[in-house]
Amino acid sequence: MAVSFDPMLDACYAQFGEEATYTPPAGSPAAFSAIAQQPTLVDAGLSRAGFVAPTLVLTARKSELATPVRGGAVTFAATAYVVAADPRLCALGKEWTLDLEPA
């Protein structure tokens, strides 16, 4: 029996999602719902201790944001950001993780 995670994701985004807008480098803006996460811990290889990069990490459903790319623009919480790294699709193919930097 196959299990669908879609109802759980719908509930999470309904409860915790916030409005955002994505604009590809060459294209039109599109609204989507995003969930903010803690910044990622970066290991620069300089010591055993990592550091927290000054980024915002968002997750977004693939059903709302089909193909985000590095360099795309995101507006979230009235602040402009740029997608700083290649977006990562989760193992189930349901959500993107976007690492953002201030524009």
N, C-alpha and C positions, 0 to 999 in steps of 0.2 A: 504494500500500500504506500503510495507516494504521499509525502507530507508537504503541504503548501505553507510557506512562511509569509505569503502575501498578507493574510489577515493580521498577523502580528506586526509586520512592518507598517501596515496602514494605521494600526492603533498607536504605534510609537510615534509616527510622524504627525498624527492628529493631536497627540498629547504634547510632544516636545518640539515639533517642527516649527521653524520660523521662516517667514517669507524672504526669499533671496531672488536675485536676477543674475543670469549668466549671459554674457555676450561673447561669442567666439571672435577670434581676431578678424575674420571677414564674414560678418553676418549680422543677423538681427537679434535683439535681446529676447530672452525667454524667462518667464517666472518659474520658480521651483521652490519646493519646501526643503529646508536644510536643518540638520541637527549639528550644533557646535560640539566639538570634542576638546579634550585637553591637548595642548601642543605636544608634538612628538619629542622624544628624547633623542638627541643627536650625539653620536660618538664620532668625533673628528679624528680619532686615532692619536690624539695628543697626550692623553692620560687615561687612567682607568675611569675617571669621572666624565660622564657626558654633560651636555648642557642643553637647556631648553631654547630652541630657536624662536625668534620673534615672529611666529607664524600663527595663523588661525587654521584649524583643521575642521573641515565640514564633511559630513556625509550627506549624500543625496541619492534618491532612488533612481535607478537606471530608467525606469518607466517615465520619469519626468525630465531627466537630463541624459539624453541618449549618448552623446559623444563629446564630453568636455575635453579640452586640450590644454597643454602648457601654453601660457601666454594669454589665455582667455581672461576676460574681466568678470569679476563677481562683485555685486553690491549686497552687503549683508549688514543689518543693524545700522543703516544709514552711513556706512563706511565703504569706500572703494578698495578692492583688493585685486591682485593678479594671481592667476594659478601659477605657482612657482615651480612645480614639478609635474611630471607625467601623472595624471590621475590613475588611481589603482582601483580595479574592479574586485569586489569581494569574491571569495571562492564559489559562492552560489550564483554569481552573476546578477545580483539584485541591487547592490549599492556601490556608488563611487566614493572614494575617499579623496578629498581635494586639499592639498597643502597650499595655503594662501599667504601672500605677503602684502603689506600695505602698498597701494598704488602710488 
